[in-house]
Amino acid sequence: MTKDVIALTPRMPDSRSIIAALLSAGPDFHVQSVAEGAVLQLCDGGGRPLMSVESPILVQVPGETARLLGADADAVTTPTWWVEARASTAALEGERIAAAFASNLARQLDGTVWPADAALPPHNAAPVKADTTVVPTPAAAQPAVDVLTDRVAVVIQNRPVVPMTSWLSDTLRACITSGRALQIVTPPDARLSLPTRTALTGLPNRWVIRDPNGTYYDGLSGAQLHWNDGAFTLVPAPSGETPIAHAFTTPDAAHAGEGQLLLSFTTCHPATDDLLLGGALESAWRTLTGAPPAGWATAEPVNLPWSRPDITRLARHRAPDDTWITTVGSPDCPAIATMRVSRTEDGVEEDITLAVGYRKGQEIAEGELASLAGELVTNHNLRSLLAQHRTARCDLTVPPHVEGIPTPFAFALGPQPVEDAGPAHASRPPLPTPPQPLGPPDRPGLYYRLDTADATAGWKSLEQLTRHLGEANIMRT
């Protein structure tokens, strides 16, 4: 299968050190660049890519390497340079080639190799060949894709957490453009980061688990799968109901009692020259964790220190196209968010999803959430907010087995949606308790407490509320 190997180095890799490490795999290979120079590939004599290497990333956010790479990266300090090599499944020697590259680069720059067992001793490295040959780029080359059919692009991953890397992001965009689905295949001990989980929302995109017994199942639903007509599809059953893999239904006892708070909220700001984005996200983060976000990036690993001015500059540069970022917190208080910035006819919209992890014994303080909603209404142009909680891992990764169903427990509207629905109408919802006014008395928002007897009651009361308010006009997210 595909082998990802990462060199983590305290010193910056330059072009000379990377080329030398590439050619250490053997004297008969050639180097080419793709993706406007962002990716280097090692190719055989016929131009077939054997390994792809992404541009080095300077990770400046503490704990980010351990979050994505596990215990093998605990000792890595930041800042560190992250250089990822991906060996092709088409190459019999792909794993050795990737290991040789990462090992050589790490030795040059006093770094380490992940995973640790991929590091090769110096005597296993082939001599570097001085001259290189640039070969043509194969048609429709995608460094992250292992199997490409008319229906899907299949990416095989073997790592503890599958992040939304720039490679995966590029592959997803290519799938959307070409009308294909993205299907990620992993072993059963892998997990998804929340940004990757969000990106896979909606069939026929899938997370496919390869069980040791040779069968496959969907990592998000447990439905048994098989390869059929160029894609992983549901296994047919005489009863009409697709069977569920037993491994998916086994609870995760090691993380019993842990939980997550999930917030989805939207803001809309006037498009002024002095607009500074990220204020709503930062306020939510401080309220729920006691500190601001630690870092942000347009892909994982998250490598840049938190900076609202930098995020704003990037969004202005990309406008009128959308800007998508992911944000993480400090290792001692797990939190992660995604934010999409869009230019609309109403102004500049921020669509934010924030998840905060709670260890066993910790509780979600609803009073803090109501206060946060008031802050978002008063200072950050809140449109709407939905709060949910669920029983799930506090590290916020997504395992391939059943977790608790999210239960909605609160909903909030900003002043403009309240005005659109009619203040009197919005203030009389079909709920046991009246809503709490938020923000300025002359133009308030509203905070609604939902029925939280169980998940079913929560979703039923949310449905009744949104129907009452007029879903087409109010629910912007």
C-alpha positions as CSV (number, residue, x, y, z in Angstrom):
1,M,0.0,0.0,0.0
2,T,1.0,3.7,-0.1
3,K,3.6,4.7,2.4
4,D,3.8,8.2,3.8
5,V,7.2,9.1,5.3
6,I,7.9,12.5,6.9
7,A,11.2,14.1,7.7
8,L,11.0,16.5,10.7
9,T,14.1,18.8,10.8
10,P,15.1,21.8,12.9
11,R,17.0,23.3,9.9
12,M,15.3,24.6,6.8
13,P,15.6,22.1,3.8
14,D,16.9,23.9,0.7
15,S,16.7,22.8,-2.9
16,R,20.2,21.2,-2.7
17,S,19.5,19.1,0.3
18,I,16.1,18.0,-1.1
19,I,17.5,17.0,-4.5
20,A,20.3,15.1,-2.9
21,A,17.9,13.2,-0.7
22,L,15.7,12.5,-3.7
23,L,18.5,11.0,-5.7
24,S,19.8,9.0,-2.7
25,A,17.0,6.5,-3.6
26,G,19.1,5.4,-6.6
27,P,21.2,6.6,-9.5
28,D,18.8,5.7,-12.3
29,F,15.8,7.9,-11.3
30,H,14.8,11.3,-12.6
31,V,13.3,14.4,-10.9
32,Q,10.4,16.5,-12.2
33,S,8.3,19.2,-10.6
34,V,4.5,19.5,-10.8
35,A,1.8,21.7,-9.3
36,E,3.7,24.9,-10.3
37,G,6.8,23.7,-8.5
38,A,5.0,22.9,-5.2
39,V,5.6,19.1,-5.6
40,L,8.8,17.3,-6.7
41,Q,8.5,13.7,-8.0
42,L,11.0,11.0,-8.4
43,C,10.4,9.1,-11.6
44,D,11.7,5.9,-13.3
45,G,13.2,6.0,-16.8
46,G,9.7,5.9,-18.4
47,G,8.5,9.0,-16.5
48,R,6.3,7.1,-14.1
49,P,6.2,8.8,-10.7
50,L,7.5,6.6,-7.9
51,M,7.4,9.1,-5.1
52,S,6.1,12.7,-4.6
53,V,7.5,15.2,-2.1
54,E,5.6,18.3,-1.1
55,S,7.2,21.7,-0.4
56,P,8.6,22.0,3.2
57,I,6.2,23.4,5.8
58,L,7.5,25.3,8.8
59,V,5.3,24.1,11.7
60,Q,5.3,26.8,14.4
61,V,2.3,25.6,16.5
62,P,3.2,23.6,19.6
63,G,1.7,20.1,19.7
64,E,0.8,19.9,16.1
65,T,3.2,17.1,15.1
66,A,2.0,15.0,18.1
67,R,-1.7,15.6,17.2
68,L,-1.3,14.2,13.7
69,L,1.6,11.7,14.1
70,G,1.0,10.3,17.6
71,A,3.6,9.2,20.2
72,D,6.4,8.9,17.6
73,A,6.4,12.7,17.3
74,D,6.1,13.6,21.0
75,A,9.7,14.6,21.3
76,V,9.7,16.9,18.3
77,T,9.9,20.5,19.3
78,T,8.6,23.5,17.4
79,P,9.3,25.2,15.2
80,T,10.2,22.3,13.0
81,W,10.2,21.8,9.2
82,W,7.8,19.1,7.9
83,V,8.7,17.5,4.6
84,E,6.3,14.8,3.5
85,A,7.1,12.0,1.0
86,R,4.4,9.8,-0.5
87,A,5.4,6.6,-2.3
88,S,3.4,5.3,-5.1
89,T,1.5,2.0,-4.8
90,A,2.6,1.3,-8.4
91,A,6.3,1.1,-7.3
92,L,7.4,-2.2,-5.8
93,E,10.2,-0.4,-4.1
94,G,8.1,2.6,-3.2
95,E,8.4,2.2,0.6
96,R,12.2,1.9,0.4
97,I,12.4,4.9,-1.9
98,A,10.4,7.1,0.5
99,A,12.4,5.8,3.5
100,A,15.7,6.5,1.8
101,F,14.7,10.0,0.9
102,A,13.4,10.9,4.4
103,S,16.4,9.3,6.1
104,N,18.9,11.1,3.9
105,L,17.2,14.5,4.4
106,A,16.9,14.0,8.2
107,R,20.6,13.1,8.4
108,Q,21.6,16.2,6.5
109,L,19.6,18.5,8.7
110,D,19.9,16.9,12.1
111,G,16.3,15.8,12.1
112,T,14.1,12.7,12.6
113,V,12.0,10.4,10.5
114,W,8.3,9.5,11.0
115,P,7.4,6.7,11.4
116,A,10.5,5.8,13.4
117,D,10.7,2.3,11.9
118,A,11.0,3.9,8.4
119,A,14.4,5.4,9.1
120,L,17.2,3.6,7.2
121,P,20.8,3.4,8.4
122,P,23.4,5.2,6.3
123,H,24.8,2.1,4.7
124,N,21.4,1.4,3.1
125,A,21.4,4.6,1.1
126,A,22.4,4.5,-2.5
127,P,25.0,7.0,-3.8
128,V,23.8,10.3,-5.1
129,K,24.0,10.7,-8.9
130,A,25.2,14.2,-9.8
131,D,23.2,14.8,-13.0
132,T,19.4,14.8,-13.2
133,T,16.9,14.6,-16.0
134,V,13.5,16.4,-16.2
135,V,10.8,14.2,-17.7
136,P,7.3,15.2,-18.9
137,T,4.5,15.2,-16.4
138,P,2.1,12.3,-17.0
139,A,-1.4,13.3,-18.0
140,A,-3.8,14.0,-15.1
141,A,-1.1,13.2,-12.5
142,Q,-2.3,13.6,-8.9
143,P,0.3,12.9,-6.3
144,A,-2.2,11.8,-3.7
145,V,-4.2,9.4,-5.9
146,D,-3.6,5.7,-5.8
147,V,-6.5,4.4,-8.0
148,L,-8.3,6.6,-10.5
149,T,-11.5,5.4,-12.3
150,D,-14.3,7.2,-14.1
151,R,-16.2,7.3,-10.8
152,V,-13.8,7.8,-8.0
153,A,-10.3,8.8,-6.9
154,V,-9.0,6.4,-4.2
155,V,-6.4,7.6,-1.7
156,I,-4.7,4.9,0.5
157,Q,-3.5,6.1,3.8
158,N,-1.6,4.3,6.6
159,R,-1.1,6.8,9.5
160,P,-2.7,7.3,12.9
161,V,-4.6,10.4,11.9
162,V,-5.6,11.3,8.3
163,P,-5.3,15.1,8.1
164,M,-6.7,17.4,5.4
165,T,-3.3,18.0,3.8
166,S,-2.8,20.3,0.8
167,W,-2.5,17.1,-1.3
168,L,-5.9,15.8,-0.1
169,S,-7.4,19.3,-0.5
170,D,-6.1,19.5,-4.1
171,T,-7.4,16.0,-4.8
172,L,-10.9,16.8,-3.5
173,R,-11.0,19.9,-5.7
174,A,-10.0,17.8,-8.7
175,C,-12.7,15.3,-7.9
176,I,-15.4,18.0,-7.7
177,T,-14.2,19.4,-11.0
178,S,-14.2,16.0,-12.8
179,G,-17.4,14.7,-11.2
180,R,-15.7,12.0,-9.2
181,A,-16.0,11.0,-5.6
182,L,-13.1,10.9,-3.1
183,Q,-12.7,7.6,-1.3
184,I,-10.0,7.3,1.4
185,V,-8.9,3.8,2.4
186,T,-7.2,3.1,5.8
187,P,-6.6,0.3,8.2
188,P,-9.0,0.0,11.2
189,D,-6.7,1.7,13.7
190,A,-6.6,5.0,11.7
191,R,-8.7,8.0,12.6
192,L,-9.8,11.2,10.7
193,S,-9.1,14.7,11.7
194,L,-12.3,16.8,11.9
195,P,-11.4,18.8,8.8
196,T,-11.0,15.6,6.8
197,R,-14.3,14.2,8.3
198,T,-16.0,17.4,7.3
199,A,-14.6,17.2,3.7
200,L,-16.0,13.7,3.3
201,T,-19.6,14.7,4.2
202,G,-22.0,13.6,1.5
203,L,-22.0,10.4,-0.6
204,P,-20.4,9.1,-2.7
205,N,-17.4,10.4,-0.9
206,R,-16.4,7.7,1.6
207,W,-14.0,6.6,4.3
208,V,-13.3,3.0,3.6
209,I,-11.9,0.7,6.3
210,R,-9.9,-2.3,5.1
211,D,-10.5,-5.0,7.8
212,P,-7.8,-7.5,8.5
213,N,-10.1,-10.3,7.3
214,G,-10.1,-8.8,3.8
215,T,-13.5,-7.1,3.9
216,Y,-14.3,-3.4,3.8
217,Y,-16.7,-1.2,5.6
218,D,-17.6,2.5,5.8
219,G,-15.8,4.2,8.6
220,L,-18.6,6.7,9.3
221,S,-21.7,4.4,9.0
222,G,-20.3,0.9,9.4
223,A,-22.0,-0.3,6.2
224,Q,-20.2,-3.2,4.6
225,L,-18.6,-2.3,1.2
226,H,-17.1,-4.0,-1.8
227,W,-15.3,-2.9,-4.9
228,N,-17.8,-2.8,-7.7
229,D,-17.7,-1.2,-11.2
230,G,-14.9,1.1,-10.3
231,A,-15.9,2.3,-6.8
232,F,-16.5,1.1,-3.3
233,T,-20.2,0.6,-3.0
234,L,-22.6,-0.9,-0.5
235,V,-22.8,-4.7,-0.2
236,P,-26.2,-5.8,-1.4
237,A,-28.3,-7.9,1.0
238,P,-31.4,-10.0,0.3
239,S,-33.3,-8.2,3.1
240,G,-32.6,-4.8,1.4
241,E,-30.6,-3.6,4.4
242,T,-26.9,-3.3,4.0
243,P,-25.1,-5.3,6.8
244,I,-23.1,-3.4,9.4
245,A,-19.6,-4.5,10.2
246,H,-19.2,-5.9,13.8
247,A,-16.0,-3.9,14.4
248,F,-17.9,-0.6,13.8
249,T,-20.5,-1.4,16.6
250,T,-17.8,-2.2,19.2
251,P,-17.7,0.7,21.7
252,D,-14.4,2.5,22.5
253,A,-14.1,1.7,26.2
254,A,-10.8,3.6,26.5
255,H,-12.5,6.9,25.9
256,A,-15.7,6.3,27.9
257,G,-17.0,9.4,29.6
258,E,-15.4,11.9,27.2
259,G,-17.4,14.4,25.2
260,Q,-17.4,17.2,22.7
261,L,-19.2,20.5,22.3
262,L,-19.9,21.3,18.7
263,L,-20.8,24.9,17.6
264,S,-21.9,25.9,14.1
265,F,-22.3,29.6,13.6
266,T,-22.4,32.3,10.9
267,T,-21.5,35.9,11.0
268,C,-22.0,38.6,8.3
269,H,-20.0,41.8,8.3
270,P,-20.2,45.0,6.1
271,A,-17.4,44.9,3.5
272,T,-15.4,47.8,4.8
273,D,-11.7,48.6,4.4
274,D,-11.0,48.2,8.1
275,L,-12.8,44.8,8.5
276,L,-10.7,42.4,10.6
277,L,-11.8,38.7,10.3
278,G,-11.7,36.0,12.9
279,G,-13.1,38.0,15.9
280,A,-16.1,35.8,16.4
281,L,-14.0,32.6,16.3
282,E,-11.4,34.1,18.7
283,S,-14.2,35.2,21.2
284,A,-15.7,31.7,21.1
285,W,-12.4,30.1,21.6
286,R,-11.5,32.3,24.6
287,T,-14.9,31.8,26.2
288,L,-14.8,28.0,26.0
289,T,-11.1,27.3,26.5
290,G,-9.7,30.4,28.4
291,A,-7.2,31.2,25.7
292,P,-7.1,32.3,22.0
293,P,-6.5,29.8,19.2
294,A,-2.9,28.6,18.9
295,G,-2.5,28.5,15.1
296,W,-4.2,28.5,11.7
297,A,-3.5,27.3,8.1
298,T,-5.3,26.5,4.9
299,A,-4.5,22.8,5.3
300,E,-3.1,20.4,7.9
301,P,-0.6,20.4,9.6
302,V,-1.6,23.8,11.0
303,N,1.6,25.7,10.9
304,L,1.1,29.4,11.4
305,P,0.6,31.2,14.7
306,W,-2.9,32.7,15.2
307,S,-3.1,36.1,13.5
308,R,-6.4,37.8,12.5
309,P,-4.6,40.4,10.3
310,D,-2.9,37.5,8.3
311,I,-6.2,35.7,7.9
312,T,-7.8,38.9,6.7
313,R,-5.0,39.6,4.2
314,L,-5.3,36.1,2.7
315,A,-9.1,36.4,2.4
316,R,-8.8,39.8,0.6
317,H,-6.2,38.4,-1.7
318,R,-8.4,35.5,-2.7
319,A,-11.7,37.4,-3.0
320,P,-14.1,37.0,-4.6
321,D,-13.2,33.3,-4.2
322,D,-13.9,31.7,-0.8
323,T,-11.1,31.2,1.7
324,W,-11.1,28.1,3.9
325,I,-8.9,27.8,7.0
326,T,-8.5,25.4,9.9
327,T,-7.6,26.4,13.4
328,V,-6.2,24.5,16.4
329,G,-5.7,25.2,20.1
330,S,-3.0,24.3,22.6
331,P,-2.4,20.6,23.4
332,D,-3.7,20.9,27.0
333,C,-7.1,22.1,25.8
334,P,-8.2,20.3,22.7
335,A,-10.2,22.4,20.2
336,I,-10.3,22.7,16.4
337,A,-12.3,24.8,14.0
338,T,-12.8,25.3,10.3
339,M,-13.9,28.7,8.9
340,R,-15.0,29.6,5.4
341,V,-14.9,33.2,4.4
342,S,-17.3,34.2,1.5
343,R,-18.1,37.4,-0.2
344,T,-21.9,37.7,-0.6
345,E,-24.3,40.3,-1.6
346,D,-24.9,41.0,2.1
347,G,-21.2,41.5,2.9
348,V,-18.5,39.2,4.1
349,E,-19.7,36.0,5.7
350,E,-17.8,33.7,8.1
351,D,-19.1,30.2,8.3
352,I,-17.5,28.6,11.4
353,T,-17.6,25.1,12.9
354,L,-15.9,24.8,16.3
355,A,-15.3,21.6,18.3
356,V,-14.1,21.5,21.9
357,G,-13.1,18.3,23.7
358,Y,-14.1,17.6,27.3
359,R,-12.3,15.0,29.4
360,K,-14.1,12.6,31.8
361,G,-15.7,14.6,34.6
362,Q,-15.7,17.9,32.8
363,E,-19.0,19.5,31.9
364,I,-20.3,22.0,29.4
365,A,-21.4,25.2,31.0
366,E,-24.5,26.4,29.2
367,G,-24.4,29.7,31.0
368,E,-21.0,30.4,29.3
369,L,-22.6,29.6,25.9
370,A,-25.5,32.0,26.4
371,S,-23.0,34.7,27.4
372,L,-21.0,33.9,24.3
373,A,-24.1,34.1,22.1
374,G,-24.7,37.6,23.5
375,E,-21.1,38.6,22.8
376,L,-21.4,37.4,19.2
377,V,-24.6,39.3,18.7
378,T,-23.3,42.5,20.3
379,N,-19.8,42.7,18.7
380,H,-19.5,40.2,15.9
381,N,-22.7,40.4,13.7
382,L,-24.0,36.9,14.5
383,R,-26.5,35.5,12.0
384,S,-27.2,32.1,13.6
385,L,-25.7,29.6,16.0
386,L,-26.4,25.9,16.7
387,A,-24.9,24.2,19.8
388,Q,-24.7,20.4,20.1
389,H,-23.0,18.0,22.5
390,R,-22.1,14.4,22.0
391,T,-20.3,11.5,23.7
392,A,-17.1,11.1,21.7
393,R,-13.3,11.3,22.0
394,C,-12.0,14.5,23.7
395,D,-9.0,14.6,21.3
396,L,-11.6,15.4,18.5
397,T,-10.4,12.8,16.1
398,V,-12.9,10.5,14.4
399,P,-12.5,6.7,14.9
400,P,-14.1,4.1,12.6
401,H,-16.7,2.9,15.1
402,V,-20.0,4.2,16.4
403,E,-20.0,7.3,18.6
404,G,-22.7,9.2,20.3
405,I,-25.3,11.0,18.2
406,P,-24.9,14.8,18.5
407,T,-27.7,16.3,20.6
408,P,-28.7,19.9,19.8
409,F,-29.4,21.9,23.0
410,A,-29.3,25.5,22.0
411,F,-30.0,27.8,19.1
412,A,-29.4,31.5,18.6
413,L,-30.4,34.1,16.1
414,G,-28.8,37.5,15.4
415,P,-30.8,40.8,15.1
416,Q,-31.2,40.6,11.3
417,P,-32.7,37.1,11.2
418,V,-35.0,38.0,14.1
419,E,-36.2,41.0,12.1
420,D,-36.6,38.9,9.0
421,A,-38.8,36.4,10.9
422,G,-40.7,39.1,12.8
423,P,-39.7,39.9,16.4
424,A,-43.1,39.0,17.9
425,H,-43.2,35.7,15.9
426,A,-39.6,34.8,16.7
427,S,-40.2,35.5,20.4
428,R,-43.0,32.9,20.7
429,P,-41.4,29.6,19.7
430,P,-43.1,26.1,20.2
431,L,-40.6,25.4,23.1
432,P,-41.2,24.9,26.9
433,T,-39.3,28.1,27.7
434,P,-39.3,31.5,26.0
435,P,-36.1,32.7,24.3
436,Q,-33.5,34.9,26.1
437,P,-32.9,38.3,24.5
438,L,-29.4,39.0,23.4
439,G,-27.6,42.2,22.7
440,P,-29.1,45.7,22.3
441,P,-32.7,46.0,23.6
442,D,-33.8,48.0,20.6
443,R,-32.6,45.3,18.1
444,P,-32.0,42.1,20.0
445,G,-31.0,38.6,19.0
446,L,-32.6,35.6,20.7
447,Y,-31.2,32.5,22.5
448,Y,-33.4,29.4,22.5
449,R,-33.0,26.5,24.9
450,L,-34.1,23.2,23.2
451,D,-35.6,20.1,24.8
452,T,-32.6,18.0,25.9
453,A,-34.2,14.9,27.3
454,D,-32.4,12.9,24.7
455,A,-31.1,13.2,21.1
456,T,-34.5,12.5,19.6
457,A,-36.1,15.2,21.7
458,G,-33.4,17.7,20.8
459,W,-33.7,17.2,17.1
460,K,-37.5,17.3,17.2
461,S,-37.5,20.6,19.1
462,L,-34.9,22.1,16.7
463,E,-37.1,21.0,13.8
464,Q,-40.1,22.6,15.3
465,L,-38.2,25.8,16.0
466,T,-36.8,26.1,12.5
467,R,-40.1,25.4,10.9
468,H,-41.7,28.1,13.1
469,L,-39.0,30.6,12.2
470,G,-39.1,29.8,8.5
471,E,-36.1,27.6,7.6
472,A,-35.6,29.0,4.1
473,N,-35.0,32.5,5.4
474,I,-33.4,31.9,8.8
475,M,-31.0,28.9,8.6
476,R,-28.1,30.3,6.7
477,T,-25.6,27.5,7.5
